């Protein structure tokens, strides 16, 4: 019997469960390696060469190089691990979170100042297809 | 006998730590956050805990995907702050209480909670930001701290119910420790926030405030809230709030605690900030 995953009907959200974690193991461990300054330097000097040292899929490597965090998550990345790429690039957590929403940095910051994204219309996938 | 006299609940947003470390706490944006803790800083000076049992979660700093413990108790002598990628926070090393921690491990594991014990681990903003909010910027933290890391990063994470029951087991453990110690338990993380995906930035102030009400008045019922409700209503990272139930479970059972302080503010970076101080009432 398949395990129940009731969170699959929440829009714009990827839950990092065991299935995602299996898919993203090497991607996330690569991110973790960026906690060491010398690894950050080697990555910045030649991203492709550094990524090729990891048994990641080609799609995962391309998603990292294009800094497409939504795609990284789809391929098993977790935001706290992916944040190490943002730290390497000198980005704040707000800049990273904002980059996934299709809004500009300024628009996202404004939205947060005004109380954030409302849950209204954002609870279920079927609310969004209307 | 050791006794848990009070519990403190607070968000642990990393940007709050950064604002303090970079001297921005007087800027209007941040002052609104720090003002909510002015009372608390005075209160804790007077309540003088000997030990804080601090419930938090690591955010892929000490624990990578090599090892994913559900509940990890810090039994070591001391714990260094992590470099999370932006450089180490300029905060003191955390001094543990290995003897009380070992006693708690012994009691809680025999009480059927299978803790992972960590004699060596680093602690990240999840633990150090609450300390900064409550104590400011001292040379040394003024008391001993026992860290308890909870996995809220990779699902399945522990249920609210499991967390609440663990809190009760921690209270029993502390109360069976021979030495007279004034112990506090802190629950950290939350409140509503989502850091990922097109739904990032979700905040639900109404749900958060109901959570605070229920945490104070009916934690047993609150502990039945499902994971999916946390995620749907309070955002994917709002799940951190299950950790508040550990602290609440460790308060005197069947009695409504005194609400010493309550604060709520939106936003700090991507997050709704919530903060409570609850004290056990004398009979």
Interface residues (C-beta under 8 A of the other chain):
Chain A: X6 X7 X10 X11 X12 X13 X14 X15 X16 X17 X18 X21 X25 X28 X29 X31 X32 X34 X35 X69 X70 X73 X78 X79 X80 X81 X83 X84 X86 X87 X88 X92 X93 X94 X96 X97 X98 X100 X101 X102 X108 X111 X112 X113 X115 X116 X117 X118 X119 X122 X123 X124
Chain B: X14 X15 X59 X60 X61 X64 X65 X66 X83 X84 X85 X86 X153 X154 X155 X156 X192 X194 X195 X196 X197 X198 X199 X200 X201 X202 X203 X204 X205 X207 X226 X227 X228 X231 X232 X233 X236 X266 X267 X269 X270 X272
